[in-house]
């Protein structure tokens, strides 16, 4: 089984210094997960079901001011496995 085939990465480009980031994960418009505020401006989400995934990204500065933005949608159709049957020598 291949690892990483169902990984969806959400990355904030050019993140400002001294800010923290939180992420909400949505599948087909339904809230399915939250990531608490962290210093890293990216997350990896391991999709388990097909659907259209979006991420809501929150940014918080040192004064507690917050902003959010919704990512573009990403269509995840299915995980793929590559199997091979090989006879022992």
N, C-alpha and C positions, 0 to 999 in steps of 0.2 A: 504494500500500500504506500502510496506517495504521501509525504507530509507537505503541508503548505498549499495543497491544491484548492482548498476552500478558505484560504486566508483572505480577508478583505482588510486592507490597511487604509486608515484615515489619517492624513498627514496635513498639518497646518504649514503652509509655505511661509517663509520669512517670519517666524514667530518673534514677537518682541521680547526683550530681556525682562527678567523679574516679573513675569506673568505666570499664572497657572491655568491649566486647561482641564475641562471636564467634557465628557462625551455621553450622548444618549444614542442608542441604536434603535432603529425602526425597521421592521419588515412589513411590507405591504401596508404602511401607514400605522402599524401598531407598535407601541413602545415595548421593546423586548429586553432592554438592558441599559444599565448606567455604569459609567466609570467615574469615580470621584475625582475631585481636583488633584492635579499632579503637575510636576514641572515639565514632563515630556509633552511635546506638542504633537504626539501621534499615538495611535493605538493599533493593535491588530485584533480583529474579530474573526472568530472561526465559525463560519456559517454552517448550520446543521440542516437547514431546510431551504428549498428553492424559494425565490421571491425577489421583490425589488427592495433593496436595502438603501437606507439613507442614514446619515449621521447628523445630529445636532451638536455643534461644537460651541462650548462656552469658554470665554476668556475672562479672567479676573486679574485686575492689576493690584498693586500693593495697597491701594486705598480702598479696595473692596468693590470698585466699579466693575460692572459686568456687561458683556455683550454676547450675542449668540448669532450663529449663522447655520443654515441648513446646507448640507452637502448636495451635490448633484446625485441623482439616483443611480444605483448600480444593480444590474440584473444578474443574480446568481441562479443558475439553472440546476446544477447538480454537481455533486462530487464525482470524481472519476477515479477509478482504480485501474491499474495495469497489472494484469496477472499473467503469469506464464507457467506452464506445466513443463517441468524438466525432469527427466529420468535420472536417477543416481548413476554414477559411473560403474 
